[in-house]
């Protein structure tokens, strides 16, 4: 579609027609990007909770009082 030419050598489809034809693929790409973003946010939350909980457990293992 992007490289279709008329007999005179001009592009057969306009830019708008090409964008309209690509719309479903852009929706699929956006959905994939949203899944990637959600996975990254879950990773950041998991890392944050691990760091928060790690200090208290280490202090308990060493027999120290946790800072309050």
Beta strands, then each sheet from edge to edge (+ up, - down):
end
